Amino acid sequence: MKFTERLVAGLKPTERDVFAWDDETPGFGLRIKPSGRKSFIVQYRTNSGVSRRYTLGPCGVLKLEAARAKARKALVAVKDGADPASERKADRNAETVTELCDRYLAEHVKLRNRESTAREFGRLIECHIKPELGRSKVKDVTRENVMKLHRKLSETPRQANQVVAVLSKMFHLAEAWRLRPDHTNPCRLVERYAESKRERFLSEPELARLGVVLGEVERNATEHPNIVTAIRLLLLTGCRLSEVLTLKWEHVDIANACLRLPVSKTGAKTVALGAPAVRLLSAHASKSDYVLPALIRANEPLPVATIEKAWRRIKAKAELPDVRLHDFRHTSGTYAGQAGANAFLVRDLLGHKTLAMTARYVGRDADPLRALADKVSERIAAAMSGHSGEVVALRRVSNH
């Protein structure tokens, strides 16, 4: 029969699927379900001889002539080697960005990155990437999608750039895993934001205000002791936040006044402790393997989010609105430079990988590391107690 609008409208359902075929376009047909639902279809054989049935769309929504045109187009594509039914199935089953994120974390980040890096990448993925792109198919994500997400995070340029960097690596792996064609990374040519490099450190009056606030929250028990200890330890050691939060008692050597960290951003290292830091750790107690365990799960480290939220409350009380936790490292480095330490010692004190990172703080000199740790942490502790910390250059030691 030759399909007409009247003919198609007049076909009735039965207890089984009914198929009708158009004489004008061989392979073009109509399926009628027992429920009465009608759909235009194409029946074809692939180049390998496999019979396929491909649904063009529901009758009514898709008009007859439009359906016939789609059928002809599909049949021409089949002659050229296409398989529309299999392609649609593959598209329906194509991996989503959420699935790519999970695979990226499990098969790449977990195996190749440090635990702290894995936590940060996981946070970026859960807070920003999945909510914005998670439901999209990996193959369908465009540069415009990435740029939209990048612009959405423009108020935090560094975080916006980190999100794009994580996405770029994910889509690079997507190409390797054959989830996208080669050379189609949608992050390519997305221009990153300029990131201002801060040289912020706390002055002695600022340290004094912070010391007063930390004393108040300790006395009033408005912040957990682990949080207060973490902040003091960051100030007195110049350690990175990840190094302090993941610190275990087995890494603490009170007798030799040092921390022996098996993992850090620059590899395993030993951190010299000044007397105030030694006193702080000696007085602190926890039943966990971690020096600063989580507030609820004692077998886990204190989460970054927990201390950052607490720091926002504390710095508001101390009138330090622009101070980040990472600025405590700048404070230690600056005070070390003012104490006359050489570039090599400040590099070792802060655990920098190269002298280039240390150059902002110091000139060249030659003095012992533990004396430097003592002098820096004593000055910070004195300032936090409300006493002025005198800057005294370290005694020069002969190399002979």
The 8 nearest C-alpha neighbors of each residue, nearest first, counted from 0:
[[1, 22, 21, 2, 20, 19, 23, 6],
 [2, 0, 22, 21, 23, 3, 20, 6],
 [1, 3, 21, 6, 0, 7, 4, 22],
 [4, 2, 6, 5, 7, 1, 63, 8],
 [3, 5, 7, 6, 8, 63, 2, 62],
 [6, 4, 8, 3, 7, 9, 2, 10],
 [5, 7, 3, 9, 8, 4, 2, 10],
 [8, 6, 4, 9, 5, 10, 3, 2],
 [7, 9, 5, 6, 10, 4, 11, 3],
 [8, 10, 6, 7, 5, 11, 4, 3],
 [11, 9, 7, 8, 6, 12, 31, 19],
 [10, 12, 9, 13, 35, 31, 8, 17],
 [13, 11, 33, 35, 31, 32, 17, 10],
 [14, 12, 15, 33, 11, 16, 17, 32],
 [13, 15, 33, 12, 16, 32, 34, 17],
 [16, 14, 13, 33, 17, 32, 12, 31],
 [17, 15, 32, 31, 33, 18, 30, 13],
 [16, 18, 31, 30, 15, 32, 19, 12],
 [19, 17, 30, 29, 31, 16, 20, 28],
 [18, 20, 29, 28, 30, 17, 21, 0],
 [21, 19, 28, 27, 29, 22, 18, 0],
 [20, 22, 1, 23, 2, 0, 28, 27],
 [23, 21, 1, 0, 24, 25, 20, 2],
 [22, 24, 21, 1, 25, 2, 0, 27],
 [25, 23, 27, 22, 21, 26, 71, 67],
 [26, 24, 27, 22, 21, 23, 20, 28],
 [27, 25, 42, 41, 43, 24, 28, 20],
 [28, 26, 41, 25, 24, 21, 40, 20],
 [29, 27, 20, 40, 19, 21, 39, 41],
 [28, 30, 39, 19, 18, 38, 40, 20],
 [31, 29, 18, 38, 37, 17, 39, 32],
 [30, 32, 37, 17, 16, 36, 12, 35],
 [31, 33, 16, 34, 36, 35, 12, 37],
 [34, 32, 12, 14, 35, 13, 15, 16],
 [33, 35, 32, 36, 12, 31, 13, 14],
 [36, 34, 32, 12, 33, 31, 37, 11],
 [35, 37, 32, 34, 31, 38, 33, 57],
 [36, 38, 31, 58, 30, 57, 35, 32],
 [37, 39, 57, 58, 30, 56, 29, 40],
 [40, 38, 29, 55, 56, 28, 54, 57],
 [39, 41, 54, 28, 55, 53, 29, 27],
 [40, 42, 27, 53, 26, 52, 28, 70],
 [41, 43, 52, 26, 51, 53, 27, 40],
 [44, 42, 51, 50, 26, 41, 52, 45],
 [45, 43, 50, 49, 48, 51, 46, 42],
 [44, 46, 48, 47, 49, 82, 50, 77],
 [45, 47, 48, 80, 44, 49, 78, 77],
 [46, 48, 45, 49, 44, 50, 80, 82],
 [49, 47, 45, 44, 46, 50, 43, 51],
 [48, 50, 44, 45, 47, 51, 46, 43],
 [49, 51, 44, 43, 48, 45, 52, 42],
 [52, 50, 43, 42, 44, 49, 53, 84],
 [53, 51, 42, 41, 43, 84, 54, 40],
 [52, 54, 41, 84, 40, 55, 42, 51],
 [55, 53, 40, 56, 39, 41, 52, 38],
 [56, 54, 40, 39, 53, 66, 41, 69],
 [55, 57, 39, 38, 54, 61, 58, 40],
 [58, 56, 38, 60, 61, 37, 39, 59],
 [57, 59, 38, 61, 37, 60, 39, 56],
 [60, 58, 61, 62, 57, 63, 37, 38],
 [59, 61, 58, 57, 62, 56, 38, 63],
 [62, 60, 59, 58, 57, 56, 66, 65],
 [61, 63, 65, 64, 59, 66, 60, 58],
 [64, 62, 66, 65, 67, 4, 61, 3],
 [63, 65, 67, 66, 62, 68, 61, 69],
 [66, 64, 68, 62, 67, 63, 69, 61],
 [67, 65, 63, 69, 64, 68, 62, 70],
 [66, 68, 64, 70, 65, 69, 63, 71],
 [67, 69, 65, 71, 70, 66, 64, 72],
 [70, 68, 72, 66, 67, 71, 73, 65],
 [71, 69, 67, 73, 68, 72, 27, 41],
 [72, 70, 74, 68, 73, 69, 75, 67],
 [71, 73, 69, 75, 70, 74, 68, 76],
 [74, 72, 76, 70, 75, 71, 69, 77],
 [73, 75, 77, 71, 76, 72, 70, 78],
 [76, 74, 78, 72, 77, 73, 71, 79],
 [75, 77, 79, 73, 81, 74, 78, 72],
 [78, 76, 81, 74, 80, 79, 75, 82],
 [77, 79, 75, 76, 80, 74, 81, 46],
 [80, 78, 76, 77, 81, 75, 46, 74],
 [79, 81, 77, 78, 46, 76, 82, 45],
 [82, 80, 77, 76, 79, 83, 78, 45],
 [81, 83, 85, 84, 77, 86, 45, 80],
 [84, 82, 86, 85, 87, 81, 53, 73],
 [85, 83, 53, 87, 86, 82, 88, 51],
 [86, 84, 88, 87, 83, 82, 89, 51],
 [85, 87, 83, 89, 88, 84, 90, 82],
 [86, 88, 90, 84, 89, 85, 83, 91],
 [89, 87, 85, 91, 90, 86, 92, 84],
 [90, 88, 86, 92, 87, 91, 93, 85],
 [89, 91, 93, 87, 88, 92, 86, 85],
 [92, 90, 88, 89, 93, 87, 86, 94],
 [91, 93, 89, 90, 88, 94, 87, 95],
 [94, 92, 90, 91, 89, 136, 95, 137],
 [93, 95, 136, 137, 98, 92, 96, 99],
 [94, 96, 136, 98, 137, 97, 135, 134],
 [95, 97, 133, 99, 137, 98, 135, 136],
 [98, 96, 133, 100, 95, 99, 129, 101],
 [97, 99, 101, 95, 96, 100, 94, 102],
 [98, 100, 96, 102, 97, 101, 103, 95],
 [101, 99, 103, 97, 98, 102, 96, 104],
 [102, 100, 98, 104, 103, 99, 105, 97],
 [101, 103, 99, 105, 104, 100, 106, 98],
 [104, 102, 100, 107, 101, 106, 105, 99],
 [105, 103, 108, 101, 102, 107, 109, 106],
 [106, 104, 102, 109, 103, 107, 101, 108],
 [107, 105, 103, 102, 104, 110, 109, 108],
 [106, 108, 103, 110, 109, 104, 111, 105],
 [109, 107, 104, 112, 111, 110, 117, 105],
 [108, 110, 105, 107, 104, 111, 112, 106],
 [111, 109, 107, 108, 112, 106, 105, 113],
 [110, 112, 108, 107, 109, 113, 106, 117],
 [113, 111, 108, 109, 116, 117, 110, 114],
 [112, 114, 116, 115, 117, 111, 109, 108],
 [115, 113, 117, 116, 118, 112, 109, 119],
 [114, 116, 118, 117, 113, 241, 119, 112],
 [117, 115, 119, 113, 118, 114, 112, 120],
 [116, 118, 114, 120, 115, 119, 108, 121],
 [119, 117, 121, 115, 116, 120, 122, 114],
 [118, 120, 122, 116, 121, 117, 123, 115],
 [121, 119, 123, 117, 122, 118, 116, 124],
 [120, 122, 118, 124, 119, 123, 117, 125],
 [121, 123, 119, 125, 120, 124, 126, 118],
 [124, 122, 120, 126, 121, 127, 125, 119],
 [123, 125, 128, 121, 122, 127, 126, 129],
 [124, 126, 122, 129, 123, 127, 121, 128],
 [127, 125, 123, 124, 122, 128, 130, 129],
 [126, 128, 123, 124, 130, 125, 129, 131],
 [129, 127, 124, 131, 130, 132, 125, 126],
 [128, 130, 133, 132, 131, 125, 124, 97],
 [131, 129, 128, 127, 133, 132, 126, 125],
 [130, 132, 128, 129, 133, 127, 148, 134],
 [133, 131, 129, 135, 134, 128, 130, 96],
 [132, 134, 129, 97, 96, 135, 130, 131],
 [135, 133, 132, 95, 96, 97, 136, 129],
 [136, 134, 132, 95, 133, 96, 137, 140],
 [135, 137, 95, 139, 138, 94, 96, 93],
 [138, 136, 96, 95, 139, 140, 94, 135],
 [137, 139, 179, 136, 140, 178, 93, 94],
 [138, 140, 136, 137, 141, 135, 179, 95],
 [141, 139, 137, 138, 144, 136, 135, 185],
 [142, 140, 144, 143, 185, 139, 145, 186],
 [141, 143, 185, 145, 144, 186, 146, 140],
 [142, 144, 146, 141, 145, 147, 185, 140],
 [145, 143, 141, 147, 142, 146, 140, 148],
 [146, 144, 142, 148, 147, 143, 149, 186],
 [145, 147, 149, 143, 148, 144, 150, 142],
 [146, 148, 150, 144, 145, 149, 143, 151],
 [149, 147, 151, 145, 146, 150, 144, 152],
 [148, 150, 146, 152, 147, 151, 159, 145],
 [151, 149, 153, 147, 152, 148, 146, 159],
 [150, 152, 148, 149, 153, 147, 154, 159],
 [153, 151, 159, 150, 149, 154, 155, 148],
 [152, 154, 150, 156, 155, 151, 159, 149],
 [155, 153, 152, 156, 151, 159, 150, 158],
 [154, 156, 153, 158, 157, 152, 159, 160],
 [157, 155, 159, 153, 158, 192, 154, 160],
 [156, 158, 160, 159, 155, 194, 161, 192],
 [157, 159, 161, 160, 156, 155, 162, 152],
 [160, 158, 156, 152, 162, 157, 161, 149],
 [159, 161, 163, 157, 158, 162, 191, 156],
 [160, 162, 158, 164, 163, 159, 165, 157],
 [163, 161, 165, 159, 164, 160, 166, 158],
 [162, 164, 166, 160, 161, 165, 167, 159],
 [165, 163, 161, 167, 162, 166, 160, 168],
 [164, 166, 162, 168, 167, 163, 161, 169],
 [167, 165, 163, 169, 164, 168, 170, 162],
 [166, 168, 164, 170, 186, 165, 169, 163],
 [169, 167, 171, 165, 166, 170, 172, 164],
 [168, 170, 166, 172, 171, 167, 173, 165],
 [171, 169, 173, 172, 167, 168, 184, 166],
 [172, 170, 168, 174, 173, 169, 167, 184],
 [171, 173, 175, 169, 170, 174, 176, 168],
 [174, 172, 170, 176, 178, 171, 175, 179],
 [173, 175, 179, 177, 172, 176, 171, 181],
 [174, 176, 172, 177, 173, 171, 178, 181],
 [175, 177, 173, 174, 178, 172, 179, 171],
 [178, 176, 174, 175, 179, 173, 180, 181],
 [177, 179, 173, 176, 174, 138, 137, 180],
 [180, 178, 174, 138, 177, 173, 181, 183],
 [181, 179, 174, 183, 182, 177, 178, 138],
 [180, 182, 174, 183, 179, 175, 184, 177],
 [181, 183, 184, 180, 174, 171, 179, 185],
 [184, 182, 181, 185, 180, 179, 174, 187],
 [183, 185, 186, 170, 187, 182, 171, 167],
 [186, 184, 142, 141, 187, 183, 140, 145],
 [187, 185, 167, 184, 189, 142, 188, 145],
 [186, 188, 185, 189, 184, 142, 167, 183],
 [189, 187, 190, 186, 185, 142, 191, 184],
 [190, 188, 186, 187, 191, 146, 142, 145],
 [189, 191, 188, 192, 187, 146, 186, 160],
 [192, 190, 160, 189, 193, 159, 156, 163],
 [191, 193, 156, 194, 160, 190, 157, 159],
 [192, 194, 195, 191, 156, 157, 160, 190],
 [195, 193, 157, 192, 156, 196, 191, 160],
 [194, 196, 197, 193, 157, 156, 192, 198],
 [197, 195, 194, 198, 199, 193, 157, 326],
 [198, 196, 199, 195, 326, 200, 329, 194],
 [197, 199, 200, 196, 329, 326, 359, 330],
 [200, 198, 197, 326, 329, 201, 322, 330],
 [201, 199, 330, 329, 326, 202, 198, 327],
 [202, 200, 205, 330, 206, 203, 199, 327],
 [201, 203, 205, 204, 206, 200, 330, 207],
 [202, 204, 206, 382, 205, 207, 201, 387],
 [205, 203, 207, 206, 202, 208, 382, 385],
 [204, 206, 208, 202, 207, 203, 201, 209],
 [207, 205, 383, 203, 209, 204, 208, 382],
 [206, 208, 383, 385, 204, 210, 382, 205],
 [209, 207, 205, 211, 210, 317, 206, 204],
 [208, 210, 206, 212, 317, 207, 211, 213],
 [209, 211, 383, 207, 213, 208, 212, 206],
 [210, 212, 214, 208, 209, 213, 215, 207],
 [213, 211, 215, 209, 214, 210, 317, 216],
 [214, 212, 210, 216, 215, 211, 209, 217],
 [213, 215, 211, 217, 212, 216, 210, 218],
 [216, 214, 212, 218, 217, 213, 219, 211],
 [215, 217, 221, 219, 213, 220, 218, 214],
 [216, 218, 220, 214, 215, 219, 213, 222],
 [219, 217, 215, 216, 220, 214, 221, 213],
 [218, 220, 216, 221, 217, 215, 222, 214],
 [221, 219, 217, 222, 216, 218, 223, 224],
 [220, 222, 216, 219, 223, 217, 218, 215],
 [223, 221, 220, 216, 224, 226, 217, 227],
 [222, 224, 225, 226, 220, 227, 221, 294],
 [225, 223, 227, 226, 228, 222, 217, 220],
 [226, 224, 228, 223, 291, 227, 229, 292],
 [225, 227, 229, 224, 223, 228, 306, 230],
 [228, 226, 224, 230, 229, 225, 231, 213],
 [229, 227, 231, 225, 226, 230, 232, 224],
 [228, 230, 226, 232, 227, 231, 225, 233],
 [231, 229, 233, 227, 232, 228, 234, 226],
 [232, 230, 228, 234, 233, 229, 235, 227],
 [231, 233, 229, 235, 234, 230, 236, 228],
 [234, 232, 230, 231, 237, 236, 235, 238],
 [233, 235, 231, 327, 232, 236, 237, 230],
 [234, 236, 376, 232, 233, 276, 237, 231],
 [237, 235, 238, 233, 234, 232, 272, 276],
 [238, 236, 328, 331, 233, 234, 349, 235],
 [239, 237, 236, 233, 242, 349, 240, 243],
 [238, 240, 242, 241, 243, 237, 325, 328],
 [239, 241, 243, 242, 244, 238, 233, 325],
 [240, 242, 244, 239, 243, 245, 115, 303],
 [243, 241, 239, 240, 245, 244, 246, 238],
 [242, 244, 246, 240, 241, 245, 239, 238],
 [243, 245, 241, 246, 242, 301, 300, 240],
 [244, 246, 242, 243, 300, 241, 247, 289],
 [247, 245, 243, 244, 290, 289, 242, 250],
 [248, 246, 289, 290, 249, 250, 288, 245],
 [249, 247, 251, 250, 290, 288, 289, 246],
 [248, 250, 247, 251, 288, 252, 259, 246],
 [249, 251, 259, 248, 247, 258, 260, 252],
 [252, 250, 258, 248, 249, 253, 259, 257],
 [253, 251, 257, 254, 255, 258, 256, 250],
 [252, 254, 256, 255, 251, 257, 277, 281],
 [255, 253, 252, 256, 257, 251, 277, 281],
 [254, 256, 253, 252, 257, 271, 272, 258],
 [257, 255, 253, 272, 254, 252, 271, 277],
 [256, 258, 271, 272, 252, 270, 255, 253],
 [257, 259, 251, 270, 269, 250, 252, 260],
 [260, 258, 269, 250, 268, 261, 251, 270],
 [259, 261, 268, 262, 267, 250, 258, 269],
 [262, 260, 267, 259, 268, 263, 266, 250],
 [263, 261, 267, 266, 260, 264, 268, 265],
 [264, 262, 266, 265, 267, 242, 260, 261],
 [263, 265, 266, 262, 113, 350, 267, 352],
 [264, 266, 263, 352, 267, 350, 351, 268],
 [267, 265, 263, 262, 264, 268, 261, 260],
 [268, 266, 261, 262, 260, 263, 265, 269],
 [267, 269, 260, 259, 266, 270, 261, 263],
 [268, 270, 259, 258, 260, 271, 257, 267],
 [271, 269, 258, 257, 272, 259, 268, 348],
 [270, 272, 257, 369, 372, 256, 269, 258],
 [273, 271, 257, 256, 276, 372, 277, 270],
 [373, 272, 274, 372, 276, 376, 275, 277],
 [273, 275, 277, 276, 373, 278, 272, 377],
 [276, 274, 278, 277, 273, 279, 377, 376],
 [275, 277, 279, 278, 273, 274, 235, 272],
 [276, 278, 274, 280, 275, 279, 281, 272],
 [279, 277, 275, 281, 276, 280, 282, 274],
 [278, 280, 276, 282, 277, 281, 275, 283],
 [281, 279, 283, 277, 282, 278, 276, 284],
 [280, 282, 278, 279, 283, 277, 253, 284],
 [281, 283, 279, 280, 278, 284, 277, 276],
 [284, 282, 280, 281, 279, 285, 228, 290],
 [283, 285, 282, 286, 290, 281, 280, 287],
 [286, 284, 287, 290, 283, 291, 289, 292],
 [287, 285, 288, 284, 297, 289, 290, 292],
 [286, 288, 289, 285, 297, 298, 292, 290],
 [287, 289, 247, 248, 290, 286, 298, 249],
 [290, 288, 247, 287, 292, 291, 246, 248],
 [289, 291, 247, 248, 246, 292, 285, 288],
 [290, 292, 289, 225, 301, 244, 300, 293],
 [293, 291, 300, 301, 297, 289, 299, 290],
 [292, 294, 301, 300, 296, 297, 295, 299],
 [293, 295, 296, 292, 297, 301, 223, 225],
 [296, 294, 293, 297, 292, 299, 298, 301],
 [297, 295, 293, 298, 299, 294, 292, 300],
 [296, 298, 292, 293, 299, 287, 295, 294],
 [297, 299, 296, 287, 292, 300, 288, 289],
 [298, 300, 297, 293, 292, 296, 301, 289],
 [301, 299, 292, 293, 245, 244, 302, 289],
 [300, 302, 293, 292, 244, 291, 303, 299],
 [303, 301, 305, 304, 300, 293, 306, 244],
 [302, 304, 305, 306, 307, 301, 244, 241],
 [305, 303, 307, 302, 306, 308, 309, 301],
 [306, 304, 302, 308, 303, 307, 309, 301],
 [305, 307, 309, 308, 303, 304, 310, 226],
 [306, 308, 310, 304, 309, 305, 303, 311],
 [309, 307, 311, 305, 310, 306, 304, 312],
 [308, 310, 306, 312, 307, 311, 313, 305],
 [311, 309, 313, 307, 312, 308, 314, 306],
 [310, 312, 308, 309, 314, 313, 315, 307],
 [313, 311, 309, 310, 315, 314, 316, 308],
 [314, 312, 310, 316, 315, 311, 309, 317],
 [313, 315, 317, 319, 316, 311, 312, 310],
 [314, 316, 318, 312, 313, 317, 320, 319],
 [317, 315, 313, 314, 318, 312, 212, 319],
 [316, 318, 314, 209, 315, 208, 319, 212],
 [319, 317, 315, 316, 320, 314, 208, 205],
 [318, 320, 314, 317, 322, 321, 315, 205],
 [321, 319, 322, 318, 315, 314, 311, 317],
 [320, 322, 319, 323, 314, 199, 318, 315],
 [323, 321, 319, 320, 326, 324, 314, 199],
 [324, 322, 326, 325, 321, 327, 310, 320],
 [323, 325, 326, 327, 322, 240, 310, 233],
 [324, 326, 327, 323, 328, 239, 240, 329],
 [327, 325, 329, 328, 323, 324, 200, 199],
 [326, 328, 330, 234, 325, 329, 324, 237],
 [329, 327, 237, 331, 326, 330, 325, 332],
 [328, 330, 326, 332, 200, 327, 331, 333],
 [329, 331, 200, 327, 333, 328, 332, 201],
 [332, 330, 328, 334, 237, 329, 333, 335],
 [331, 333, 329, 335, 330, 334, 360, 328],
 [332, 334, 336, 330, 360, 335, 331, 329],
 [335, 333, 337, 331, 336, 332, 375, 338],
 [336, 334, 338, 332, 333, 337, 340, 375],
 [335, 337, 361, 360, 333, 339, 338, 340],
 [336, 338, 334, 339, 335, 333, 390, 340],
 [339, 337, 392, 335, 336, 391, 340, 390],
 [338, 340, 392, 336, 337, 393, 341, 335],
 [341, 339, 336, 335, 338, 364, 366, 344],
 [340, 342, 364, 363, 344, 343, 365, 362],
 [341, 343, 345, 344, 363, 361, 346, 357],
 [342, 344, 346, 341, 345, 347, 354, 363],
 [345, 343, 347, 346, 341, 342, 368, 348],
 [346, 344, 348, 342, 347, 343, 349, 341],
 [345, 347, 351, 343, 344, 349, 348, 357],
 [348, 346, 350, 344, 345, 349, 343, 351],
 [347, 349, 345, 346, 350, 344, 270, 271],
 [350, 348, 346, 347, 351, 237, 345, 238],
 [351, 349, 347, 346, 348, 352, 265, 268],
 [352, 350, 346, 353, 349, 356, 347, 265],
 [351, 353, 265, 350, 354, 346, 356, 355],
 [354, 352, 355, 351, 356, 346, 357, 350],
 [353, 355, 357, 356, 358, 346, 342, 343],
 [354, 356, 353, 358, 357, 359, 352, 351],
 [357, 355, 354, 358, 353, 351, 359, 352],
 [358, 356, 354, 355, 359, 346, 360, 342],
 [357, 359, 355, 360, 361, 356, 354, 342],
 [358, 360, 357, 361, 356, 355, 333, 198],
 [361, 359, 336, 333, 358, 332, 357, 362],
 [362, 360, 336, 358, 342, 341, 359, 363],
 [361, 363, 341, 342, 364, 336, 358, 360],
 [364, 362, 341, 342, 361, 365, 340, 343],
 [363, 365, 341, 340, 362, 366, 339, 342],
 [364, 366, 341, 395, 396, 340, 363, 367],
 [365, 367, 395, 396, 340, 368, 393, 364],
 [368, 366, 370, 369, 371, 365, 344, 396],
 [369, 367, 371, 370, 344, 372, 366, 348],
 [370, 368, 372, 371, 271, 367, 373, 273],
 [371, 369, 373, 368, 372, 367, 374, 273],
 [370, 372, 368, 374, 369, 373, 375, 367],
 [373, 371, 273, 369, 375, 370, 374, 272],
 [273, 374, 372, 370, 371, 376, 375, 274],
 [373, 375, 371, 377, 372, 376, 370, 378],
 [376, 374, 378, 372, 377, 373, 335, 334],
 [375, 377, 235, 379, 378, 373, 273, 374],
 [378, 376, 380, 374, 379, 375, 373, 381],
 [377, 379, 388, 381, 375, 376, 380, 382],
 [380, 378, 376, 382, 381, 377, 383, 375],
 [379, 381, 377, 383, 382, 378, 376, 384],
 [382, 380, 384, 378, 386, 383, 379, 388],
 [381, 383, 386, 385, 379, 207, 203, 384],
 [384, 382, 210, 207, 206, 380, 385, 381],
 [385, 383, 381, 382, 386, 210, 207, 380],
 [384, 386, 207, 382, 383, 381, 387, 210],
 [387, 385, 382, 381, 384, 388, 383, 207],
 [386, 388, 382, 389, 381, 385, 203, 378],
 [389, 387, 378, 381, 382, 386, 390, 379],
 [388, 390, 391, 387, 378, 381, 386, 338],
 [391, 389, 338, 388, 392, 337, 378, 334],
 [390, 392, 338, 389, 393, 339, 337, 374],
 [391, 393, 338, 339, 394, 390, 337, 340],
 [392, 394, 339, 395, 338, 391, 366, 340],
 [395, 393, 396, 392, 366, 391, 339, 365],
 [394, 396, 366, 393, 365, 397, 364, 392],
 [397, 395, 366, 394, 398, 365, 367, 399],
 [396, 398, 399, 395, 365, 366, 394, 364],
 [397, 399, 396, 365, 395, 366, 367, 364],
 [398, 397, 396, 395, 365, 366, 367, 364]]
